[in-house]
Amino acid sequence: MKYQALGLALILSSVLGAQSKENEAVQRIDTAAAVFTEIMAAPDKAIPNELLSRAVCVGIIPGVKKAAFIVGGRYGKGVLVCRTGETTQHWSGPSTVRIEGGSIGAQIGGGETDVVLVVMNERGAQRLMKSEFTIGGDAAVMAGPVGRSAAAQTDAYLTAEILSYSRSRGAFAGVSLQGSTLRSDDADNRAIYGKAVDHAAILQGKVSPPASAAALYDVLNKYAPATTKTSRR
């Protein structure tokens, strides 16, 4: 009887742990949607709509924290989605990603920082679909322009692979992410989808999106509608 009770306790603990993991991963999707909404709510200080309408993928990493054990380092978790299909009107399921290391902008001090990545072409998308890559080493990343005033200068940015932004203490700006590593979080993806799924397969639209991503799709379709066929070069 004692061993049966112990076995049941272990099973219950495992189930509760899995549920907690799923809830945490799903909450991260909702947080990403909320952060993107807040950033885009101030048009004069947000990502230019022209760039978002052409974006191939968008990554949102809320609350990146300063890592005390790494000098100048950061770490955080977020989600990445890519457009799928010939019309580029649909988004893939979200894949959970982690960002680690790097300086994430010299102007940012302690506390938490929201990071947004806007992927402008297929080259950048293919790099993000790797299970791990180093920003600045494996991918060409530029600090992105901000606000309506940047609209006339977007031609130079349309040729960039990835544009990067950050928000810290209410200030939103393009930011350098040189040296940071971005990798897929397979454990969180398993929690979201209920099974082991491949990071690239999710972003290629080969995995059915979860219902929990509805709020994220709503905000992306509001601020990043594809007005023309997105460049996949």
Backbone bond lengths (Angstrom), bond angles and torsions (degrees), N, CA, C in turn:
res aa  C-N    CA-C-N  psi(-1)  N-CA   C-N-CA  omega(-1)  CA-C   N-CA-C  phi
1 M - - - 1.472 - - 1.530 110.33 -
2 K 1.353 114.80 -41.20 1.459 119.01 -178.97 1.519 110.84 -61.79
3 Y 1.370 115.94 -41.45 1.458 119.84 -178.81 1.530 111.47 -70.61
4 Q 1.336 116.43 -32.96 1.460 120.06 177.30 1.527 110.20 -65.32
5 A 1.334 114.89 -43.34 1.469 119.00 179.03 1.525 110.73 -62.88
6 L 1.343 115.94 -39.75 1.456 119.80 179.10 1.520 110.49 -65.17
7 G 1.352 115.37 -40.29 1.459 119.58 179.13 1.514 111.61 -63.22
8 L 1.339 116.27 -43.52 1.466 120.42 179.21 1.530 110.87 -63.94
9 A 1.334 115.83 -38.64 1.468 120.19 179.22 1.520 110.79 -63.68
10 L 1.326 116.18 -40.60 1.459 120.15 179.37 1.526 111.40 -66.67
11 I 1.337 115.98 -40.42 1.470 120.11 178.65 1.517 110.31 -64.45
12 L 1.350 115.57 -45.34 1.462 120.05 179.81 1.526 110.70 -61.83
13 S 1.322 116.03 -41.32 1.460 120.24 179.23 1.517 110.92 -62.82
14 S 1.334 116.27 -39.77 1.459 120.94 179.72 1.520 111.14 -65.41
15 V 1.351 116.07 -43.21 1.467 121.25 -179.85 1.522 110.46 -64.04
16 L 1.335 115.99 -46.08 1.459 119.81 -179.83 1.524 111.44 -64.16
17 G 1.336 115.70 -36.53 1.466 119.60 177.98 1.511 111.64 -64.58
18 A 1.337 116.31 -41.39 1.463 121.18 178.65 1.521 110.84 -65.14
19 Q 1.339 116.88 -40.90 1.464 120.47 178.61 1.518 110.99 -64.91
20 S 1.322 116.42 -40.47 1.454 120.47 178.94 1.525 110.81 -63.29
21 K 1.334 116.25 -41.04 1.459 121.53 178.01 1.520 110.77 -62.58
22 E 1.336 116.26 -43.38 1.459 120.56 179.33 1.525 110.72 -64.03
23 N 1.330 116.76 -45.30 1.464 120.58 -179.55 1.528 111.05 -61.24
24 E 1.316 116.03 -40.58 1.463 120.39 179.81 1.522 110.89 -65.12
25 A 1.336 116.74 -42.92 1.458 120.96 -179.22 1.523 111.23 -67.27
26 V 1.331 117.07 -41.50 1.463 121.06 178.35 1.525 110.56 -66.18
27 Q 1.323 117.50 -39.99 1.456 121.64 178.21 1.525 110.74 -60.25
28 R 1.318 116.15 -33.82 1.461 119.99 179.35 1.530 111.02 -64.27
29 I 1.331 117.64 -35.47 1.465 121.63 177.03 1.521 109.62 -64.87
30 D 1.331 116.30 -44.89 1.470 120.43 179.58 1.531 111.00 -63.99
31 T 1.322 116.22 -39.76 1.463 120.08 179.48 1.520 110.83 -64.86
32 A 1.329 116.67 -39.44 1.461 120.72 177.71 1.523 110.35 -61.47
33 A 1.331 117.38 -42.38 1.464 121.33 178.42 1.523 110.75 -62.76
34 A 1.329 117.11 -42.11 1.467 121.19 -179.38 1.526 111.40 -66.17
35 V 1.323 116.66 -41.81 1.465 120.82 179.78 1.527 110.86 -63.73
36 F 1.330 116.73 -43.79 1.466 120.46 -179.55 1.532 110.50 -65.04
37 T 1.324 116.76 -38.46 1.468 120.64 176.81 1.517 111.07 -61.55
38 E 1.322 117.26 -45.40 1.461 121.78 -179.62 1.530 111.37 -63.03
39 I 1.315 116.41 -41.92 1.463 120.23 -179.20 1.526 110.97 -65.04
40 M 1.326 117.11 -42.89 1.462 121.35 -175.34 1.527 112.39 -81.16
41 A 1.324 117.55 -8.60 1.474 120.64 -178.96 1.525 112.26 -71.78
42 A 1.325 117.59 -13.45 1.467 121.21 178.29 1.525 108.28 -114.49
43 P 1.333 118.08 87.00 1.471 121.89 -172.86 1.519 114.12 -53.98
44 D 1.321 117.57 -37.02 1.465 120.16 -177.82 1.523 112.54 -70.98
45 K 1.337 116.66 -13.28 1.458 119.81 -178.02 1.529 111.62 -127.41
46 A 1.322 116.73 17.05 1.462 120.89 -175.05 1.531 111.11 -105.42
47 I 1.330 114.89 -177.86 1.468 121.13 176.20 1.530 108.28 -72.92
48 P 1.332 119.50 130.83 1.464 121.21 -179.40 1.537 111.88 -56.23
49 N 1.322 116.42 132.82 1.463 120.85 -178.75 1.525 112.34 -60.86
50 E 1.333 116.51 -31.97 1.462 119.71 179.67 1.520 111.16 -60.42
51 L 1.319 116.57 -38.41 1.455 120.34 178.35 1.523 111.09 -70.93
52 L 1.329 116.36 -43.25 1.465 119.90 -178.73 1.527 111.29 -64.43
53 S 1.348 117.43 -35.56 1.458 120.12 -179.15 1.519 111.56 -66.57
54 R 1.340 117.23 -22.42 1.454 122.21 -179.75 1.536 112.75 -101.03
55 A 1.312 116.41 -4.88 1.465 119.83 -176.02 1.519 111.88 -63.61
56 V 1.316 115.82 139.79 1.467 121.84 176.41 1.527 109.97 -87.76
57 C 1.330 116.82 -38.59 1.463 122.10 178.22 1.529 108.90 -140.44
58 V 1.321 115.95 156.98 1.461 121.76 174.86 1.526 108.47 -134.41
59 G 1.326 116.37 130.83 1.459 121.49 175.75 1.516 109.64 -115.81
60 I 1.326 117.23 134.71 1.463 122.12 179.62 1.521 107.87 -128.11
61 I 1.322 116.19 119.03 1.463 121.10 -176.63 1.525 108.09 -123.52
62 P 1.326 117.60 93.70 1.475 120.86 -177.10 1.524 112.24 -75.22
63 G 1.322 115.82 148.58 1.463 121.31 169.02 1.507 115.51 58.21
64 V 1.356 117.25 44.91 1.462 119.18 174.16 1.528 108.00 -65.85
65 K 1.303 116.72 128.24 1.467 121.85 -174.43 1.516 111.49 -103.69
66 K 1.326 114.88 150.65 1.449 119.98 174.09 1.516 109.04 -71.95
67 A 1.336 116.33 129.80 1.457 120.76 -179.40 1.526 109.14 -93.22
68 A 1.319 115.88 108.95 1.464 120.24 -175.61 1.525 112.20 -64.79
69 F 1.347 116.10 -25.47 1.456 118.26 -176.57 1.523 112.37 -86.53
70 I 1.326 117.53 -0.97 1.462 121.11 176.79 1.520 107.05 -127.59
71 V 1.293 118.43 119.81 1.462 121.10 -177.91 1.521 109.53 -61.53
72 G 1.324 116.68 120.91 1.451 120.77 179.41 1.514 113.63 71.53
73 G 1.320 118.01 8.58 1.449 121.13 -174.30 1.512 113.50 -88.95
74 R 1.322 117.04 167.23 1.449 123.86 177.85 1.535 108.68 -143.03
75 Y 1.321 116.24 160.21 1.452 119.84 171.27 1.518 108.74 -151.27
76 G 1.325 115.80 151.39 1.456 120.23 178.66 1.520 110.76 -177.38
77 K 1.322 114.98 166.79 1.464 121.55 179.21 1.518 109.91 -123.90
78 G 1.323 115.52 146.03 1.456 120.12 177.40 1.515 110.31 -157.50
79 V 1.328 115.94 -159.58 1.454 120.12 -178.43 1.525 110.75 -130.77
80 L 1.320 114.90 153.96 1.461 122.58 178.48 1.517 108.57 -130.25
81 V 1.342 117.23 134.13 1.467 121.86 175.80 1.525 108.42 -131.76
82 C 1.338 116.75 151.81 1.465 121.93 178.45 1.523 109.67 -130.84
83 R 1.324 116.25 153.40 1.459 120.06 175.54 1.523 109.29 -71.28
84 T 1.321 115.62 145.81 1.461 120.54 179.92 1.523 109.56 -130.88
85 G 1.328 116.92 157.72 1.459 121.14 176.86 1.513 112.34 86.56
86 E 1.323 115.85 162.16 1.454 121.84 -177.67 1.524 112.36 -65.47
87 T 1.317 117.97 -31.01 1.467 120.34 -176.49 1.523 112.00 -85.14
88 T 1.323 117.09 -12.09 1.474 124.29 -178.52 1.526 112.17 56.78
89 Q 1.341 116.77 23.28 1.462 119.64 -179.46 1.530 112.03 -91.16
90 H 1.306 117.21 -8.69 1.461 120.78 -175.77 1.527 110.30 -114.00
91 W 1.324 114.57 149.63 1.462 120.62 179.32 1.518 110.19 -105.91
92 S 1.315 115.37 147.36 1.459 120.99 175.54 1.518 109.62 -70.81
93 G 1.313 115.17 171.76 1.453 119.03 170.58 1.522 108.88 -65.62
94 P 1.324 118.53 156.58 1.469 120.83 178.11 1.525 111.25 -77.02
95 S 1.304 115.63 135.86 1.458 120.55 172.95 1.518 107.76 -110.33
96 T 1.330 116.72 130.11 1.457 120.36 -179.89 1.519 110.14 -75.17
97 V 1.336 115.83 133.43 1.465 121.14 179.47 1.519 110.16 -128.31
98 R 1.320 115.13 157.52 1.462 121.86 176.13 1.526 109.22 -119.89
99 I 1.315 116.90 139.84 1.450 121.54 173.52 1.521 107.35 -114.49
100 E 1.320 115.78 134.18 1.464 120.56 -174.45 1.516 110.17 -140.84
101 G 1.339 116.32 149.37 1.452 121.31 174.36 1.513 112.52 70.26
102 G 1.322 116.24 -168.00 1.451 120.93 179.70 1.515 111.91 72.80
103 S 1.334 116.47 173.77 1.459 120.28 -176.02 1.519 112.73 -102.50
104 I 1.330 118.82 -17.99 1.463 124.16 179.23 1.522 111.79 43.56
105 G 1.308 115.36 53.07 1.456 119.98 171.85 1.505 113.63 88.45
106 A 1.316 116.47 120.73 1.461 120.44 -177.78 1.520 112.25 -68.63
107 Q 1.351 116.61 -21.99 1.462 119.09 -175.84 1.516 112.71 -81.05
108 I 1.316 117.65 -6.48 1.459 120.61 -176.72 1.525 109.82 -94.83
109 G 1.321 116.78 128.37 1.455 120.83 178.85 1.510 111.19 -93.38
110 G 1.327 116.25 -142.34 1.450 120.50 -179.12 1.512 111.94 -75.51
111 G 1.313 116.11 -173.68 1.453 120.39 -179.37 1.509 111.91 85.77
112 E 1.336 115.81 -162.77 1.451 121.30 -176.54 1.524 111.49 -105.93
113 T 1.317 115.47 150.27 1.452 122.50 -177.63 1.521 109.21 -132.98
114 D 1.333 117.18 132.95 1.459 121.40 173.62 1.526 108.39 -90.15
115 V 1.317 116.86 131.15 1.457 121.91 -178.36 1.530 109.74 -117.31
116 V 1.341 115.72 135.62 1.469 121.40 176.58 1.522 108.54 -125.18
117 L 1.332 116.70 132.62 1.458 123.02 175.04 1.525 108.68 -113.86
118 V 1.333 116.81 129.47 1.459 122.02 177.51 1.527 107.22 -115.97
119 V 1.321 116.58 112.10 1.463 122.18 -175.34 1.527 108.50 -92.88
120 M 1.340 117.20 121.78 1.451 121.24 -168.25 1.524 115.31 -96.77
121 N 1.312 119.49 -13.88 1.467 119.44 -179.55 1.523 110.70 -154.73
122 E 1.323 114.13 176.30 1.470 120.00 -175.26 1.523 111.77 -64.79
123 R 1.318 117.70 -33.63 1.472 119.35 178.92 1.522 110.80 -59.05
124 G 1.338 115.04 -45.81 1.459 118.70 178.07 1.511 112.16 -64.99
125 A 1.351 116.36 -38.76 1.465 120.42 -179.77 1.520 110.94 -63.09
126 Q 1.329 116.32 -42.76 1.462 119.86 -179.24 1.526 111.41 -63.47
127 R 1.320 116.99 -34.30 1.458 119.48 177.74 1.529 110.36 -67.57
128 L 1.336 115.77 -41.66 1.463 119.49 -179.38 1.524 112.20 -68.23
129 M 1.330 117.07 -23.06 1.457 119.86 -179.58 1.514 112.82 -78.80
130 K 1.325 117.10 -7.83 1.461 119.77 172.30 1.524 108.75 -68.89
131 S 1.306 117.04 152.92 1.463 119.91 179.53 1.525 111.53 -68.16
132 E 1.345 116.67 -19.69 1.456 120.75 178.13 1.517 109.75 -159.97
133 F 1.332 117.55 137.29 1.454 120.41 171.27 1.523 109.95 -152.81
134 T 1.325 115.61 158.03 1.455 121.73 -179.30 1.520 109.72 -101.69
135 I 1.315 116.81 123.33 1.451 121.88 -179.93 1.527 109.25 -70.02
136 G 1.320 115.61 129.78 1.455 120.13 -178.52 1.514 111.68 91.74
137 G 1.330 116.62 -26.64 1.451 120.09 176.83 1.515 110.53 -96.38
138 D 1.356 116.00 -51.23 1.450 121.18 -179.98 1.524 112.50 -96.54
139 A 1.325 118.34 -16.88 1.458 120.76 -175.44 1.518 110.96 -137.57
140 A 1.342 114.81 142.76 1.466 120.30 177.77 1.520 108.64 -84.86
141 V 1.334 116.35 113.03 1.457 121.47 -176.84 1.526 109.42 -121.25
142 M 1.344 116.36 135.12 1.460 121.85 177.56 1.517 109.44 -119.85
143 A 1.325 116.06 148.99 1.458 120.31 170.63 1.519 107.42 -68.31
144 G 1.329 117.13 124.80 1.453 121.19 -173.21 1.518 113.76 -80.17
145 P 1.344 116.48 156.32 1.470 120.99 177.15 1.518 110.88 -77.16
146 V 1.331 116.55 158.48 1.460 121.60 -175.67 1.520 110.71 -128.22
147 G 1.342 116.33 139.84 1.462 121.87 169.58 1.507 115.65 82.83
148 R 1.335 115.25 171.86 1.461 121.88 -178.26 1.528 111.92 -61.26
149 S 1.319 116.69 -34.73 1.455 120.21 -176.97 1.516 112.30 -63.28
150 A 1.339 116.35 -18.29 1.465 119.99 -179.00 1.519 111.58 -86.15
151 A 1.336 118.36 -10.77 1.454 121.38 -173.93 1.523 112.65 -57.75
152 A 1.329 116.96 -38.83 1.460 120.37 -177.64 1.528 112.09 -73.62
153 Q 1.312 117.07 -12.15 1.456 120.49 -176.87 1.526 112.38 -109.60
154 T 1.324 116.47 14.56 1.467 118.66 -171.87 1.520 113.74 -76.59
155 D 1.331 119.70 -15.80 1.463 120.72 -177.29 1.523 111.94 -55.00
156 A 1.327 116.23 -40.83 1.465 119.95 -179.55 1.522 111.12 -65.49
157 Y 1.330 116.26 -32.15 1.461 120.06 -176.97 1.524 112.95 -81.92
158 L 1.339 116.64 -21.53 1.459 119.83 -179.00 1.519 111.48 -66.23
159 T 1.327 117.73 -21.94 1.461 120.99 179.92 1.528 112.27 -90.19
160 A 1.338 117.22 -7.98 1.467 120.24 178.50 1.528 109.80 -72.22
161 E 1.321 116.60 151.27 1.465 119.82 177.15 1.519 110.43 -74.44
162 I 1.330 116.35 -50.43 1.466 121.36 -176.52 1.525 109.01 -138.11
163 L 1.332 116.19 133.51 1.459 122.25 173.64 1.524 108.09 -105.39
164 S 1.321 117.75 139.37 1.463 120.48 -175.57 1.527 110.83 -123.76
165 Y 1.335 114.33 144.75 1.456 122.40 -177.81 1.524 109.69 -137.49
166 S 1.339 115.67 159.90 1.462 119.49 173.27 1.518 109.64 -145.43
167 R 1.327 115.42 155.22 1.458 121.94 173.60 1.524 107.92 -131.56
168 S 1.329 114.76 122.12 1.458 119.92 -179.82 1.519 108.76 -141.34
169 R 1.336 115.97 129.21 1.467 121.52 -178.32 1.528 111.88 54.24
170 G 1.323 117.04 36.85 1.450 121.62 176.21 1.513 114.64 86.83
171 A 1.339 118.43 -14.31 1.460 121.75 -179.77 1.522 109.62 -89.24
172 F 1.349 116.61 133.51 1.457 121.53 -178.35 1.519 108.79 -120.83
173 A 1.323 118.16 130.85 1.461 120.83 -177.24 1.520 110.09 -161.20
174 G 1.343 115.01 163.80 1.447 119.59 170.73 1.512 108.55 -66.10
175 V 1.329 116.88 149.49 1.461 119.12 -173.52 1.522 110.78 -147.92
176 S 1.311 116.17 151.26 1.453 121.76 176.22 1.532 110.05 -85.91
177 L 1.322 115.97 137.02 1.470 120.60 178.14 1.531 110.73 -120.69
178 Q 1.317 116.16 23.81 1.453 120.32 -174.51 1.525 111.96 -54.56
179 G 1.325 114.82 132.51 1.454 120.73 176.31 1.512 115.31 87.24
180 S 1.330 117.24 -7.86 1.469 119.90 178.46 1.522 109.91 -76.53
181 T 1.309 116.34 147.61 1.460 121.89 177.70 1.520 109.63 -107.86
182 L 1.322 115.90 131.39 1.462 121.17 176.52 1.523 107.84 -113.64
183 R 1.333 116.49 128.54 1.465 119.85 -178.93 1.516 110.07 -141.06
184 S 1.308 115.88 155.89 1.470 120.47 178.32 1.516 109.87 -74.25
185 D 1.333 116.14 149.29 1.459 121.85 176.41 1.523 107.23 -109.40
186 D 1.316 116.08 91.48 1.466 121.42 -173.46 1.528 112.17 -65.68
187 A 1.328 117.52 -32.31 1.468 120.52 -179.34 1.527 110.38 -65.90
188 D 1.336 117.31 -44.04 1.460 120.34 179.09 1.525 111.12 -68.74
189 N 1.323 117.14 -36.99 1.470 119.39 176.97 1.528 110.73 -63.34
190 R 1.315 116.62 -37.19 1.463 120.10 176.79 1.518 110.35 -64.54
191 A 1.317 116.83 -37.96 1.470 121.00 178.94 1.528 110.95 -66.42
192 I 1.331 117.39 -39.54 1.463 121.36 -178.74 1.520 111.89 -70.55
193 Y 1.332 116.30 -44.14 1.466 120.76 -172.93 1.530 113.79 -95.84
194 G 1.323 116.65 -7.35 1.458 119.92 177.01 1.510 114.68 77.55
195 K 1.322 116.90 8.82 1.466 121.71 179.13 1.525 108.13 -164.29
196 A 1.317 115.89 166.96 1.457 119.88 177.42 1.526 108.95 -69.22
197 V 1.318 117.02 128.05 1.467 122.06 -179.58 1.520 109.04 -133.62
198 D 1.323 115.69 149.29 1.452 121.33 -179.21 1.523 110.72 -85.62
199 H 1.331 116.95 133.57 1.460 123.43 -178.85 1.528 111.55 -54.11
200 A 1.326 117.84 -49.43 1.466 121.10 -178.92 1.522 111.55 -65.75
201 A 1.328 116.85 -39.28 1.465 120.48 -179.97 1.524 111.50 -61.97
202 I 1.339 116.54 -38.06 1.471 120.45 177.08 1.523 109.69 -60.30
203 L 1.338 116.09 -50.23 1.462 121.20 -174.40 1.523 112.85 -71.37
204 Q 1.317 116.89 -20.17 1.465 121.43 176.96 1.526 112.45 -87.99
205 G 1.337 116.42 2.26 1.457 120.65 178.39 1.510 114.32 78.74
206 K 1.330 117.66 18.56 1.455 121.48 -179.02 1.524 112.51 -89.34
207 V 1.332 116.85 -4.39 1.462 122.75 178.59 1.522 107.91 -120.17
208 S 1.325 117.13 129.71 1.466 121.00 -178.06 1.524 110.46 -61.48
209 P 1.344 117.84 130.69 1.471 120.60 -179.43 1.527 110.99 -63.88
210 P 1.310 118.37 146.01 1.465 121.65 177.95 1.517 110.75 -79.07
211 A 1.325 117.05 152.22 1.466 121.69 178.19 1.524 110.79 -61.87
212 S 1.326 116.92 -25.90 1.466 121.41 -177.59 1.527 112.81 -67.25
213 A 1.338 117.62 -10.59 1.465 120.28 -178.64 1.521 112.85 -92.09
214 A 1.335 118.70 4.99 1.470 122.03 -174.63 1.530 112.34 -56.62
215 A 1.330 117.53 -44.54 1.471 120.60 -178.74 1.525 111.14 -64.43
216 L 1.321 116.75 -37.12 1.463 120.84 178.66 1.522 110.51 -65.23
217 Y 1.328 117.26 -43.57 1.463 120.57 178.96 1.524 111.27 -64.36
218 D 1.312 116.92 -36.63 1.471 120.40 179.77 1.524 110.78 -59.79
219 V 1.321 116.85 -46.48 1.462 119.60 -177.19 1.532 111.20 -73.29
220 L 1.325 117.67 -35.21 1.463 120.04 177.67 1.527 111.04 -66.39
221 N 1.329 116.65 -42.45 1.461 119.68 179.80 1.522 111.98 -68.87
222 K 1.323 116.54 -24.79 1.463 120.37 177.95 1.526 111.47 -75.73
223 Y 1.321 117.04 -45.06 1.458 120.32 -173.36 1.532 113.81 -103.34
224 A 1.324 118.29 -15.43 1.460 120.36 -177.74 1.520 111.76 -130.85
225 P 1.358 118.21 49.74 1.463 119.33 177.57 1.528 109.57 -71.44
226 A 1.317 117.58 144.60 1.467 120.84 178.87 1.524 108.61 -85.04
227 T 1.348 116.74 100.89 1.458 120.36 -178.72 1.516 112.15 -79.05
228 T 1.321 116.49 -25.24 1.461 122.12 174.35 1.517 106.46 -135.46
229 K 1.327 116.67 167.28 1.452 118.33 178.92 1.518 109.78 -63.68
230 T 1.318 115.54 124.15 1.444 120.85 -176.34 1.517 111.13 -65.35
231 S 1.330 116.68 139.99 1.460 120.71 178.84 1.522 110.34 -66.20
232 R 1.333 116.17 128.98 1.460 120.26 178.15 1.521 110.33 -113.35
233 R 1.321 117.08 21.92 1.461 120.18 -177.01 1.522 111.08 -68.58
